[in-house]
Amino acid sequence: MPPLDEYVVLVDDGGRPIGEALKADVHTASTPLHLAFSCHVEDELGNLLVTRRALGKRTWPGVWTNSFCGHPAPGEDLRDAVIRRARHELGLELADLELALPDFRYRAVDAAGIVEHELCPVFTATARGPVEPDPAEVMDWAWYDRKRLTEAVRLAPFAFSPWLALQLPALADPVRR
């Protein structure tokens, strides 16, 4: 379980840090722009790891999403934050960690009215070792063929996080990478 005093980095429209706020206080109906990250993890066969968010998550509980997401702590290196979160959320070690979409950002509102408003660089990586998720973070997970996943998101977008729906086509577009 994350510490109760976990902070996020607030950023301006140019992505420059402008302050810090308690994570518990940030995700509301008027969430300020803050720094986050997403990571898409592949297995040795090229399948993508997708996870289903635990029902206790504040935003988008129970929906399928990319492998994992998180927030760097103030002053924490972004790559270090990705590695930390992979271990915490999935019990997973990563190889070949690569920044794929450095400028990805989005704003979305979930069914409860909670807003996600993030500058969210997107990483890709390869799994090294087994997936052992924390049940407070992940209620289910699966390895999925990228084309089948893209089609599932297209046909049933309500079952997936909005950031996954935006990131998949961007990751497939060599111009955006």
C-alpha positions as CSV (number, residue, x, y, z in Angstrom):
1,M,0.0,0.0,0.0
2,P,1.4,3.4,-0.9
3,P,2.3,5.7,2.0
4,L,-0.5,8.1,3.1
5,D,1.8,11.1,2.6
6,E,2.7,10.2,-1.0
7,Y,3.3,13.4,-3.0
8,V,2.9,14.2,-6.7
9,V,4.7,16.8,-8.8
10,L,2.4,19.6,-10.1
11,V,3.5,20.9,-13.5
12,D,2.6,23.9,-15.7
13,D,1.4,23.6,-19.3
14,G,5.0,23.4,-20.5
15,G,5.7,20.5,-18.2
16,R,7.9,22.4,-15.7
17,P,7.5,21.6,-12.0
18,I,5.6,24.3,-10.1
19,G,4.9,22.6,-6.8
20,E,3.9,19.4,-5.0
21,A,0.6,18.1,-3.6
22,L,-0.5,15.1,-1.6
23,K,-1.6,12.4,-4.1
24,A,-4.7,11.8,-1.9
25,D,-5.7,15.5,-2.4
26,V,-5.0,15.8,-6.1
27,H,-7.4,13.4,-7.8
28,T,-10.7,15.2,-7.5
29,A,-13.2,16.8,-9.8
30,S,-10.7,19.5,-10.5
31,T,-7.4,17.7,-10.7
32,P,-4.5,19.9,-11.5
33,L,-2.0,18.9,-14.2
34,H,0.7,16.7,-12.6
35,L,3.5,14.4,-13.6
36,A,2.8,10.7,-14.0
37,F,4.0,7.8,-16.2
38,S,2.7,4.7,-17.9
39,C,4.6,1.6,-18.9
40,H,3.7,-1.1,-21.4
41,V,5.5,-4.4,-20.7
42,E,6.0,-7.2,-23.2
43,D,6.9,-10.8,-22.7
44,E,9.6,-12.7,-24.7
45,L,6.9,-13.4,-27.4
46,G,5.9,-9.8,-27.9
47,N,2.6,-10.0,-26.0
48,L,1.6,-7.0,-23.9
49,L,0.8,-7.3,-20.2
50,V,-2.5,-5.7,-19.4
51,T,-3.8,-5.3,-15.9
52,R,-7.3,-4.8,-14.4
53,R,-7.3,-2.1,-11.8
54,A,-8.3,-3.2,-8.3
55,L,-11.8,-2.2,-7.2
56,G,-10.3,-0.1,-4.4
57,K,-8.5,2.3,-6.8
58,R,-9.8,5.9,-6.6
59,T,-9.9,6.3,-10.4
60,W,-11.2,3.8,-13.0
61,P,-11.6,0.9,-10.6
62,G,-12.1,-2.4,-12.3
63,V,-11.1,-1.3,-15.8
64,W,-8.4,-2.9,-17.9
65,T,-5.4,-0.8,-18.5
66,N,-1.7,-0.9,-19.6
67,S,0.8,-2.8,-17.6
68,F,1.1,-0.2,-14.8
69,C,1.1,3.5,-14.1
70,G,2.4,5.7,-11.3
71,H,3.7,9.1,-10.2
72,P,7.3,10.0,-9.6
73,A,8.0,11.4,-6.1
74,P,9.3,15.0,-6.0
75,G,12.9,14.9,-7.0
76,E,12.8,11.2,-8.1
77,D,14.3,10.3,-11.5
78,L,11.5,9.2,-13.8
79,R,13.2,5.9,-14.8
80,D,13.8,5.1,-11.1
81,A,10.1,5.7,-10.4
82,V,9.1,3.3,-13.2
83,I,11.3,0.6,-11.8
84,R,10.0,1.2,-8.3
85,R,6.4,1.0,-9.4
86,A,6.9,-2.2,-11.4
87,R,8.3,-3.9,-8.3
88,H,5.6,-2.5,-6.0
89,E,2.5,-3.0,-8.2
90,L,3.5,-6.2,-10.1
91,G,6.5,-7.7,-8.3
92,L,8.2,-7.4,-11.6
93,E,11.7,-6.7,-12.8
94,L,12.1,-4.9,-16.1
95,A,14.6,-5.1,-19.0
96,D,15.0,-2.9,-22.0
97,L,13.3,0.1,-20.4
98,E,12.7,2.8,-23.1
99,L,11.0,6.1,-23.1
100,A,8.6,5.8,-26.1
101,L,6.2,8.8,-25.8
102,P,7.9,11.6,-23.8
103,D,5.2,14.2,-24.3
104,F,2.0,12.2,-23.8
105,R,-0.6,14.0,-21.9
106,Y,-4.3,13.6,-21.4
107,R,-7.3,14.7,-19.4
108,A,-10.2,12.3,-18.7
109,V,-13.2,12.1,-16.3
110,D,-14.3,8.8,-14.8
111,A,-17.9,7.7,-14.0
112,A,-17.6,9.1,-10.5
113,G,-16.5,12.5,-11.7
114,I,-12.8,12.1,-10.7
115,V,-10.5,13.8,-13.2
116,E,-7.1,12.5,-14.4
117,H,-5.0,15.3,-15.8
118,E,-1.5,14.2,-16.4
119,L,1.7,14.8,-18.3
120,C,2.4,11.1,-18.6
121,P,5.5,10.0,-20.4
122,V,5.0,6.5,-21.7
123,F,7.7,3.8,-21.4
124,T,8.0,0.3,-22.9
125,A,9.9,-2.6,-21.3
126,T,10.4,-6.3,-21.3
127,A,9.4,-8.5,-18.4
128,R,12.2,-10.2,-16.6
129,G,10.7,-12.8,-14.3
130,P,7.2,-13.7,-13.1
131,V,4.3,-11.3,-12.6
132,E,3.3,-11.2,-8.9
133,P,0.8,-8.4,-8.5
134,D,-0.2,-6.6,-5.4
135,P,-4.0,-7.3,-5.0
136,A,-4.5,-3.8,-3.7
137,E,-3.4,-2.5,-7.1
138,V,-4.3,-5.2,-9.6
139,M,-7.3,-7.6,-9.5
140,D,-6.4,-9.4,-12.7
141,W,-3.8,-9.5,-15.5
142,A,-3.1,-11.2,-18.8
143,W,-0.7,-11.3,-21.7
144,Y,-2.4,-10.1,-24.8
145,D,-1.5,-10.0,-28.5
146,R,-1.2,-6.3,-29.5
147,K,-3.5,-6.5,-32.5
148,R,-6.2,-8.3,-30.5
149,L,-5.9,-5.8,-27.7
150,T,-6.2,-2.9,-30.0
151,E,-9.3,-4.4,-31.5
152,A,-10.8,-5.1,-28.1
153,V,-10.2,-1.4,-27.0
154,R,-11.9,-0.3,-30.3
155,L,-14.9,-2.5,-29.8
156,A,-15.4,-2.0,-26.0
157,P,-13.7,1.3,-25.0
158,F,-15.7,1.5,-21.8
159,A,-13.9,-1.6,-20.4
160,F,-10.4,0.1,-20.7
161,S,-8.7,3.1,-19.3
162,P,-8.9,6.2,-21.5
163,W,-5.1,6.5,-21.4
164,L,-4.7,3.0,-22.7
165,A,-7.1,3.8,-25.6
166,L,-4.9,6.8,-26.4
167,Q,-1.5,5.3,-25.9
168,L,-2.0,2.1,-28.0
169,P,-2.3,3.9,-31.4
170,A,0.4,6.4,-30.5
171,L,2.8,3.5,-29.7
172,A,2.0,1.9,-33.0
173,D,2.6,5.1,-35.0
174,P,6.4,5.4,-35.8
175,V,5.9,9.1,-36.5
176,R,4.7,9.8,-32.9
177,R,7.5,7.7,-31.4
